[in-house]
Amino acid sequence: MFLQPDLTQRSQYMQKVDVPVLSDQMCNTSYLGIQTDAMLCAGTETQGGCNLDDGGPTVLVGTDEVVAIYMFDRECPTDGNTGGGLYIEVAYYVEWINCVMASPANWESCPT
């Protein structure tokens, strides 16, 4: 679900936006170095994730491949934020995801 920054307009349908992936340098500057190798930043001053988009998929253009999961943004893109949103890169967790999918009842034994 996508909410406008003022939380008044809701869409009952999943929204889509094409956003560029930002450099690690820009991401680290925007997020004061909290970014790790398992994260990326994406977005522009006017487009990207916002309130309650957390956990939303980021799909590689032209495919159905989920490459990242939206975590959060310091501010909504319409607030003039240039740092982009912070995303978790799925590739870093493929082994864990496969383990959990193979044995959901024993997820705690999966490697972290």
C-alpha positions in Angstrom: 0.0 0.0 0.0 1.3 3.5 -0.8 0.5 6.4 1.4 1.0 10.0 0.6 3.4 11.8 3.0 0.4 13.4 4.8 -1.1 9.8 5.2 -4.4 11.0 3.8 -4.5 9.4 0.4 -4.3 5.6 0.1 -4.3 3.4 -2.8 -5.9 0.0 -2.6 -3.5 -1.2 -5.4 0.2 -1.7 -5.3 2.1 1.2 -6.8 5.0 1.1 -9.2 7.8 3.5 -9.8 11.2 3.3 -11.6 14.0 4.6 -9.5 17.8 4.7 -10.0 20.2 2.9 -7.7 22.4 5.5 -6.0 26.1 5.2 -5.4 27.4 3.7 -2.1 29.1 7.0 -1.5 25.9 9.0 -1.8 24.0 6.4 0.3 26.7 6.5 3.1 26.6 10.3 3.2 22.8 10.3 3.4 22.6 7.6 6.0 25.7 8.6 8.0 27.5 5.4 7.2 24.9 2.9 8.4 24.7 1.3 5.0 26.3 -2.2 4.8 27.3 -4.4 1.8 23.8 -6.0 2.1 22.0 -2.7 1.5 21.5 -0.2 -1.3 19.9 3.2 -1.8 17.5 4.0 -4.6 15.2 6.9 -5.5 15.1 10.5 -6.5 13.9 13.8 -5.0 10.5 13.1 -6.3 10.1 9.3 -6.6 10.7 6.4 -4.2 9.3 4.7 -1.1 7.4 6.4 1.6 5.4 5.7 4.7 4.2 2.1 5.1 6.1 0.9 1.9 8.5 -1.0 4.2 8.9 -4.6 3.1 7.8 -3.9 -0.5 9.6 -5.7 -3.3 12.1 -4.1 -5.6 12.1 -5.9 -8.9 14.7 -5.8 -11.7 13.4 -4.0 -14.7 12.1 -6.4 -17.4 12.0 -9.4 -15.0 10.1 -10.8 -12.1 13.3 -11.1 -10.1 13.1 -9.5 -6.6 16.5 -7.9 -6.0 15.8 -5.9 -2.9 13.3 -5.2 -0.2 12.4 -1.6 0.9 13.4 -0.8 4.4 12.8 3.0 5.0 13.6 6.5 3.9 14.6 9.4 6.2 11.9 11.5 4.5 9.3 10.9 1.7 10.7 11.8 -1.8 8.3 14.8 -2.1 10.1 16.4 0.9 13.1 17.0 -1.3 15.2 14.2 0.1 18.1 13.4 -2.2 19.5 10.4 -0.4 17.0 7.8 -1.6 15.5 5.0 0.3 17.4 2.2 2.0 16.8 -1.3 0.7 18.0 -4.8 1.7 19.7 -6.7 -1.1 18.1 -10.1 -1.4 21.2 -11.7 -2.9 23.0 -11.5 0.5 20.3 -13.7 2.1 19.6 -16.3 -0.6 21.1 -19.2 1.5 19.0 -18.2 4.5 15.8 -17.8 2.4 16.3 -21.2 0.8 16.9 -22.8 4.2 13.7 -21.3 5.6 11.7 -22.2 2.6 12.9 -25.8 2.7 12.2 -26.2 6.5 9.9 -23.4 7.8 9.4 -25.2 11.2 13.2 -25.2 11.8 14.0 -21.7 10.6 16.0 -20.9 13.7 18.6 -23.5 12.6 19.2 -21.7 9.3 22.6 -20.0 9.0 22.6 -16.2 9.5 
